[in-house]
Amino acid sequence: MKHRSILLLAALALMVYSCQNKPENGNDMTLSPESGTTYKSGEPVNVKIRLDPSTKFDSVVYMLDSTRLGAKKDTSALTIKTDTLPLGAKTLTAKVYNGGKDHDASSNFVLLAAKAPEEFTYKVEKKYPHDTSAYTEGFLYKDGYIYESTGNTGKSAIQKSDLETGKVLQKQLIDPKYFGEGSVIVGNKIIMLTWKDKIGYVFDKSTLKVLSTFNDNVGVEGWGMTTDGNKIYRDDSTNRIWFMDKDTYHATGYIDVCDDKGPIDSLNELEYINGKIFSNRYTHDVILVIDPKTGAVLQKVDMSNLWPKSQHPASYTDSDENNNVLNGIAWDEKGKRLLVTGKKWPYIYQISLIKK
């Protein structure tokens, strides 16, 4: 609902702007489609300027976000193909030129996934012990070890554990005033975000020694991270997944994640697997499989009852139940094993996916 409200406000602002911006003869000009109109990926969008018949002009140039689409000498519609466009809100602008001067009309539309995601469930293949003190934020597997970044102010750390035994072998706390978040392995380094502090950490993968910190100005907050080997993907509590340079940690682009009904927010822990992004959705018992080129949710995995509530400690409070949720996806590339866990859970689960 939050993102639809934002889209509505943006649409209203653009409508006001369009109404105030008129050609010299004072006639209104409007742009269709109407602001906030939704389309499914693959559906054509016909963009058309509407002018008073008496309005004189030389040409109309159409823009999608900051990209020039084309020009017309009349008011006939220009058609946008959407099958390869990233999803989310798109801003349309028409520049009407006359005698070297131009006037703008603006609108927007929202592009959603072409179809509903495929529905999957899971099968537990094996269980491994997990450190129940670890408030899991980032969850990684490499060469037999689990690398885990943990949250909670004053207790946030990066740690290395043996998968088979669950024993914590190395641990490095970060500054106690920071709340640790997601992490990713890039070469011989581990990059880790903090939640609201706008600080990132770089660790030596072998020793877990802090090598450096950096200013993290990407996105609203620091949440999850993963990599395809060429760039880093990270999210920020919204439905946006940002692209980051793996060496400078600067933003290089983004996708907005949507299914066929609307934007999907609260994307959290991420893992890049076989050309797709797997994501927890915070406080939801679900894993989403996302197209990293368009942001479309391709598959949805129902993770209900992975660690059944009936097995939770009797000492668990309502706060424990609300906070210690599913959060952790790791992929063993060599062994082709999918590993998942949750915050302070006693187990790491090796699972396989089953189509419903």
C-alpha positions in Angstrom: 0.0 0.0 0.0 2.9 2.4 0.8 4.3 2.1 -2.7 0.9 2.6 -4.4 0.3 5.7 -2.3 3.7 7.0 -3.5 2.7 6.3 -7.1 -0.6 8.1 -6.6 1.1 11.2 -5.2 3.6 11.1 -8.1 0.8 10.9 -10.6 -1.1 13.8 -9.0 2.1 15.9 -9.0 2.6 15.2 -12.7 -1.0 16.0 -13.5 -0.7 19.4 -11.8 2.5 20.1 -13.7 0.9 19.1 -17.0 -2.1 21.4 -16.4 0.1 24.4 -15.5 2.4 24.0 -18.5 0.6 25.3 -21.6 1.6 26.4 -25.1 1.9 30.2 -25.8 -1.6 30.4 -27.1 -2.9 29.3 -23.7 -4.5 26.1 -24.8 -4.2 23.1 -22.5 -2.2 20.0 -23.6 -2.5 16.6 -22.0 -0.7 13.3 -22.5 -2.2 9.9 -22.4 -2.2 7.3 -20.9 -3.6 8.8 -17.8 -1.2 8.9 -14.9 -1.2 5.7 -12.8 -2.5 3.4 -15.6 -1.1 -0.1 -15.2 0.0 -2.5 -18.0 1.3 -6.0 -18.0 4.8 -6.6 -19.5 4.4 -7.2 -23.2 1.3 -5.0 -23.6 1.9 -2.0 -25.9 1.5 1.5 -24.5 0.1 4.0 -26.9 1.4 7.5 -26.0 -0.6 10.4 -27.5 -0.5 14.2 -27.0 -3.8 16.0 -27.0 -3.8 19.6 -28.2 -6.4 22.2 -29.2 -6.8 21.9 -33.0 -5.7 25.6 -33.3 -2.4 25.0 -31.6 0.6 25.4 -33.9 3.7 23.2 -33.5 6.6 21.9 -35.4 7.2 18.6 -33.8 6.5 16.5 -30.7 9.4 14.6 -29.0 8.5 11.8 -26.6 10.7 10.6 -23.7 10.4 7.6 -21.4 12.2 8.5 -18.1 15.3 10.0 -19.5 15.4 8.1 -22.8 14.2 9.6 -26.1 11.6 7.4 -27.7 11.0 9.3 -31.0 9.4 12.3 -32.6 6.2 13.1 -34.5 5.2 15.9 -36.8 1.5 15.4 -35.9 -0.5 14.2 -32.8 -0.7 10.6 -33.8 0.1 8.0 -31.1 3.6 6.6 -30.5 3.6 3.0 -29.5 6.0 1.7 -26.8 6.9 -2.0 -26.7 7.2 -3.2 -23.1 8.3 -6.8 -23.4 12.0 -6.0 -22.5 11.4 -3.0 -20.2 12.2 -3.3 -16.5 9.1 -3.2 -14.4 7.8 -0.4 -12.1 6.7 3.2 -12.5 7.7 4.9 -15.8 7.6 8.7 -16.5 6.4 9.9 -19.9 7.2 13.3 -21.2 6.1 15.0 -24.5 8.0 18.1 -25.6 5.9 20.2 -28.0 8.2 22.4 -30.1 7.2 25.6 -32.0 9.5 28.2 -33.3 12.5 26.9 -31.3 10.5 26.9 -28.0 9.1 23.9 -26.2 6.4 23.1 -23.7 6.1 19.8 -21.8 3.3 17.5 -20.9 3.9 14.6 -18.5 2.2 11.4 -17.4 3.2 8.0 -16.1 2.3 4.4 -16.1 3.1 1.3 -14.0 4.5 -1.8 -15.7 3.8 -5.1 -13.9 4.8 -8.7 -14.6 3.1 -10.4 -17.5 1.8 -13.3 -15.4 1.4 -14.6 -11.9 4.5 -16.3 -10.4 4.7 -20.1 -10.5 3.8 -21.6 -7.1 6.3 -23.9 -5.3 6.7 -25.5 -2.0 9.8 -27.3 -0.5 11.2 -30.6 0.7 13.7 -30.8 3.6 16.6 -32.9 2.5 18.9 -32.5 5.5 19.3 -30.4 8.7 22.5 -28.9 10.1 23.0 -27.2 13.5 22.9 -23.4 13.5 24.1 -20.9 16.1 21.0 -19.8 18.0 22.7 -16.6 19.1 23.0 -15.5 15.5 20.4 -12.9 14.5 20.9 -13.7 10.9 21.1 -10.9 8.3 23.5 -12.1 5.6 23.9 -15.8 5.0 26.6 -17.2 2.7 28.2 -20.6 1.9 31.7 -21.1 0.7 34.0 -24.2 0.7 32.3 -26.0 3.5 31.8 -23.0 5.7 28.9 -20.6 6.6 29.7 -16.9 6.6 27.1 -15.0 8.4 26.5 -11.4 9.2 24.3 -10.7 12.2 22.3 -7.8 13.6 21.3 -6.2 16.9 23.0 -3.1 18.1 26.0 -3.9 20.2 26.1 -7.5 19.1 26.4 -7.2 15.3 29.3 -9.3 13.8 30.6 -11.3 10.9 31.3 -14.9 11.7 32.5 -18.1 10.1 31.0 -21.5 11.1 31.5 -25.1 10.1 28.3 -26.3 8.3 28.4 -29.9 9.6 28.9 -29.1 13.3 27.5 -25.5 13.6 30.7 -24.6 15.5 31.6 -20.9 15.3 35.2 -20.8 14.2 35.8 -17.1 13.8 33.9 -14.0 14.8 34.5 -10.3 14.3 32.3 -7.7 16.0 31.7 -4.4 14.4 31.4 -1.0 16.1 28.7 -1.5 18.9 26.7 1.6 17.8 25.9 0.0 14.4 23.2 -2.6 13.5 24.7 -5.1 11.1 22.9 -6.2 8.0 23.4 -8.2 4.8 26.7 -9.4 3.4 28.3 -10.7 0.2 31.6 -12.4 -0.6 33.6 -10.7 -3.4 36.9 -12.4 -4.1 38.9 -12.5 -0.9 36.7 -9.9 0.8 33.4 -9.8 2.6 31.3 -6.7 2.2 28.7 -6.0 4.9 26.0 -3.3 5.3 24.6 -1.6 8.3 20.9 -1.0 8.7 20.3 2.8 9.1 23.8 4.0 9.7 24.9 4.5 6.1 28.2 2.7 6.8 29.5 -0.4 5.0 32.3 -2.7 6.2 35.0 -4.5 4.2 36.5 -7.6 5.8 39.3 -9.9 4.9 37.6 -13.2 4.1 40.4 -15.4 5.6 40.9 -13.5 8.9 37.6 -11.5 9.2 39.8 -8.5 10.0 38.2 -5.2 9.2 40.1 -3.8 6.1 38.1 -0.6 5.7 34.7 1.1 5.9 32.8 3.1 3.3 30.0 5.6 3.1 26.9 3.7 1.9 24.6 6.2 0.1 22.7 3.6 -1.9 19.0 3.2 -1.2 16.8 3.9 1.8 18.4 1.5 4.3 20.9 -1.4 4.2 19.3 -4.8 4.0 20.4 -7.8 1.9 23.2 -8.4 -0.6 24.4 -10.9 -3.3 26.5 -10.9 -6.4 26.6 -12.5 -9.9 30.4 -12.1 -9.9 30.3 -8.9 -11.9 28.2 -6.6 -9.8 26.6 -6.5 -6.4 22.8 -6.6 -5.9 21.4 -5.0 -2.7 18.0 -4.1 -1.4 16.8 -1.4 1.0 13.4 -2.4 2.5 11.4 -1.3 -0.6 10.7 -3.2 -3.8 13.9 -1.9 -5.3 17.0 -4.0 -5.9 20.0 -1.8 -6.6 23.1 -2.6 -8.7 26.4 -1.7 -7.1 30.0 -1.6 -8.5 31.8 -4.5 -6.8 34.9 -2.4 -6.2 33.7 1.1 -5.4 30.2 0.1 -3.9 28.6 3.0 -5.9 25.1 2.6 -7.4 25.1 1.7 -11.1 21.4 1.0 -11.7 18.4 -0.8 -10.3 15.3 -2.9 -10.9 11.9 -2.6 -9.2 10.4 -5.9 -8.2 6.7 -6.6 -9.1 4.4 -9.5 -9.7 1.3 -9.3 -11.9 -0.6 -7.4 -9.2 1.8 -4.7 -8.0 5.2 -3.9 -6.4 6.5 -6.4 -3.8 8.3 -4.6 -0.9 10.3 -5.8 2.1 12.8 -7.7 0.0 15.5 -8.9 2.4 18.2 -11.5 2.3 19.4 -12.2 -1.3 21.2 -15.0 -3.1 22.1 -15.2 -6.8 21.5 -18.7 -8.1 21.7 -19.9 -11.7 21.0 -16.5 -13.2 18.1 -15.6 -10.9 17.8 -13.7 -7.6 16.3 -15.5 -4.6 14.9 -13.3 -1.9 13.3 -13.7 1.5 10.4 -11.3 2.0 10.8 -9.9 5.6 8.2 -11.4 8.0 6.6 -13.5 5.2 7.2 -17.2 5.1 8.1 -17.0 1.4 11.1 -17.0 -1.0 10.7 -15.2 -4.2 12.6 -16.0 -7.4 13.2 -12.7 -9.4 14.4 -12.0 -12.9 17.5 -9.7 -12.4 16.9 -8.0 -15.8 13.3 -6.9 -15.4 12.4 -7.3 -11.7 9.5 -9.8 -12.5 8.7 -12.3 -9.7 9.0 -15.6 -11.6 8.4 -18.1 -8.8 7.0 -18.0 -5.3 8.0 -20.6 -2.7 5.7 -21.2 0.2 8.1 -21.8 3.2 5.4 -22.2 5.9 6.2 -24.5 8.8 9.9 -24.9 7.9 10.6 -24.6 11.6 7.2 -25.3 13.0 5.9 -23.1 15.8 5.2 -26.2 17.9 9.0 -26.7 18.1 9.8 -23.2 19.3 11.1 -22.9 22.8 8.5 -22.6 25.6 10.4 -19.5 26.7 9.7 -17.7 23.4 7.8 -14.4 23.9 5.6 -12.6 21.3 8.6 -10.5 20.5 10.7 -13.6 19.8 8.0 -15.0 17.5 7.8 -11.6 15.6 11.5 -11.1 15.3 13.1 -14.5 14.9 11.8 -15.1 11.4 12.9 -16.9 8.2 15.9 -15.0 6.9 18.8 -16.7 5.2 19.4 -18.2 1.8 22.8 -19.7 0.8 23.8 -21.6 -2.3 26.5 -24.3 -2.5 27.5 -24.0 -6.2 29.7 -27.1 -6.3 27.3 -29.4 -4.4 24.1 -27.7 -5.8 22.6 -27.4 -2.3 20.1 -24.8 -1.3 20.5 -23.9 2.4 18.0 -21.7 4.3 17.7 -20.6 8.0 16.2 -17.9 10.2 17.1 -15.5 12.9 18.3 -17.4 16.0 17.0 -20.7 14.5 18.5 -23.9 15.8 18.8 -25.4 12.3 20.0 -24.8 8.8 17.8 -26.6 6.3 19.0 -28.1 3.0 15.9 -28.0 0.8 14.7 -28.8 -2.7 11.9 -27.0 -4.4 8.7 -28.7 -5.6 6.2 -27.2 -8.0 2.7 -27.2 -6.6 
